[in-house]
Amino acid sequence: MARPLRKIKLDGTLYSRRPAVEAEIQELAALGDCELELKALDCSRASPDFVSPEALMHFVRNVEPGILRDTLTECLLKRIYLLLPRADDGSLTNSNIRDDVVDHFIDLLLSDRVTYDNRLDYYEINFNSAVASDRKDARDRHWKHENRYDELEGEDDASLPIAAIGGHDPFDPTDLDQKSYRLQLDDAIDGLPEIQRRIIEMIRHDIPIDSKDPSVITISKALGKSEKTIRTYRDKAFATLRSRLERKGEQ
């Protein structure tokens, strides 16, 4: 029998998976690792080998650490991306929504691997609905964020210190003196989305976001994006780093 869920409803009863998902989990549990991996790689609902995202979520949470869990996790993330706005439409908002939803999900997975996190139970009950809710929350946040930028348009934060902009300076010299912190910071940076990671690495090497001197190499020039876009990604990266470093510090 699959491990019971632990989230409790308002009436005091436990959440439970749909009977079809329970039966699917039992069937998949009888397969070898290679066969389960092959089935998980198939994202086509029309395929007879299609594994429901709810069942896949169960195995990601419960298989032992190793290659199989890593592969299943990658398959699950692909399922999430299929439910999110396209990445190639040139929209910064859609890109931010994708990053937010995926970052949130990864944070839940990491939390669940430390100690059972019942916030993931809903993904085993109705995966698509859980992702849709995360997507709506991210969209609402960025709608408010963009309106705030519109109100502040024309203001320049280039002269502000890092701590005043992002609320947290991951490169505080006092923290960097500690080897354990540096290792945790490197791990946290490696887990950022690619564009955020590149921006943080350039900031780490004292490359300015922009400069009035056309001969100066800047992050804006290197990535071909506006100052405002770079700062938006930077602030988002700082917030993520702060969250992940605080979580590591509590372990």
N, C-alpha and C positions, 0 to 999 in steps of 0.2 A: 504493500500500500504506500502511496506517495505521502511524503511528510505533510501533516496537516498544516493549514495556514493558522496564523495566530491573531490576526486582526479581529477585533470584536465589533459587532454591529451595535446600534443603539439599543436593540432589544436584549443585549447581553449574550447573544449567540455568536459563534465564530463564523467568519466568512468561509465559503467553500467554493471549490472549482466546479465548473459544470460537469455533469456525469460523463459527457463525451470526452472532455479533457482528461478526466481521471482514467478513463479506459485507454486513451491514447498514451498516457504516461506509462501505464502498466505494460502496454505492448512494446513501447520503445525501450523500456528498461530491460527487456529480454534480449535486445540486440547487442552485438559487439560494438566496441568503440568506433571502429572504421565505418561500419554500416550506419550507425547513428550520425556520424559526421557527414557522410554522403547525403543522407536524407535532409539534414539540417541546411546543407548548402543550396538546396532547391527552394527558391523563393516563389515559385509559380503555384498559385492556389489551384490551378487546373491539373497539376501533377498528382498522380496517385501516391507519390512519396512525400507530398507536402507535409511538413511538421507545423502544427499551429504555433503561433508565437507564445501562447500561454504555456504549452508543453515545453517549448524551447526555454522559456523563462525559468520553468521549474528545474530543468537540468543545469542551466547556468548557475543557479543558486545552490545546487546540491551535489554536483559531481566534484571529485577531488581536484585540488589544484594541479595543473599540468597542461599538456598540449591540447587535450580534448576540451577542457574548460575554456582555454584561450580561443580555440577555433569556434566553439559554440557562442562565445561572447561576441566575436566578430560577426557571426551570422545574425545574431540578435540586433546588433547595432545597424546592420544593413537593413533589417526590417524597419527600424526606427526611421532611417533616412528616407525610405520609400514613403513614409507618412508625412514627411516634412516638405516645405517649399523647396523648389529646385535651387541648386547652387550656382547654376550658370545663367541666371536671369539678370545678373548685374545689380540686384537689389541688396543694399547694405542691410536693410531691415530684415529681409528674408534670411540673409546670411547670419545675422545676429540671433534670429529665432532658432535656426538650426543649431547654432553653437550652444545656446541656452538650454534647449531641450536635451541635447546629447550630454552636455556637462552635468546637468541635473541628474540624468539617469546614471551616468558613471559615478557620480558622488554617492548615489543611493547604493549602487553595487559595492563600492568600496566600504561603505558603512555596514552593509549586510555581511560582508566577509569578516568584519571585526566582531560583530554581534548581531543577532537576528534583527532586521529592520522591517517591521510590519508594513511600512509604507510601500514596499515592493509587492505585497500580497495582491493588491488590486491589479497589478500587471499579470498575475497568474489567473485572475478572474476574467478580465476583459482588457487585453493588451492594447488594442486599437483605441479604446475609449480613454485609457490612462494616458496614452501619448497625445491624443487629441486635447485632453485637459491641460497637459503640460504645454502644448503648442499655444493654446488660447491664453494661458497665463503669461507666456513669453511675449506673445503678440501685444497683450494689454500693457505689459511693462514697457515695451519699446515704443508703443504709441505715446505713452506719457513722457518717456524719455525724449522722443523726437520733438514733442510739443515744447518741452522745457528748453531744448536747444534752439527752437525757433524764437522763443521769448528772449533768449540770451544772445541771439545772433549779433555778431559784430563785436562782442566782448572777446578779449584775448587772454587766455590763461597761460601763455608761454612763460610769463615771469613768475608764476606760482611754483612753490616747492612741490615735490612729488607727493608728500604726505597730505598737502592741502587739496590736491586734485583727486587722488584715488583713495584717500582716507587711510592709506597704509603704504609704508615704504619698505618693500621687500629687501632693499639693499642698504638698510641701516647699518653703518659700520660696526655698531655695538653687537648686532646680531651676527654679522658676517665673521666676527672674530671667533665664533663658536663653530667648530668643525661639524658637529651634528646638525646645526642649523643649515650650513652650506649644503650638506648632502640632501637634507629634506627639501631645500629650495630647488636644487638641481632636479630632483625627482618631480616636484610640483610643476616646474617650468616645462619639463619634457612631456607632461600630460596635457599641456595647453593645445588648442587648435593651432595649426601650422602658422597662420598669419600672426596670431597673438604671440606665439613663441618667438618668431623672428623679430617682432617689435621689441619684446622684452630683452632678447639677447643684444639687440643693438643699443637699447637704453643702458644695458649693463656695461657696454663698452663705450659709454659716454658719447654716442652719436646723437646729435640733436634731431628733434622732430623736423624742424625747418630752420632756415637761416636766410637773412637778407643778403648774405654774401654768396653769389652764384657759384663760387669756386668750392664752397664747403659741401662735403658729402652729407646728406641728410636722410633720415628714414623715409620722409615723404617722397624724395626723389628715387631712392632705392626701390621702393615698393610701388611707385607710380600711383600714389593715393594722396588725397588732400590732407592738410593738417588736421581738419576736424575729424576725418575718418580715422586717422592714426590715433588721435587722442581718445576717440570712442573705444577703439580696440584696446588701447593701453589701459583705460579705466576699467574695462571689463576684465582684462587679464589680472590687474592688481586685486580686484575684488575676489576673483577665483583663487589666486595665490593666497590671499589672506585666509579665506575659508579653509583651504586644504592644509595650510601650515598650522592653523589653530587646531584643526582636528588631529593632526599628527602630534601636536604638543600635549593634547589631552590623553593620548594613548599611553 
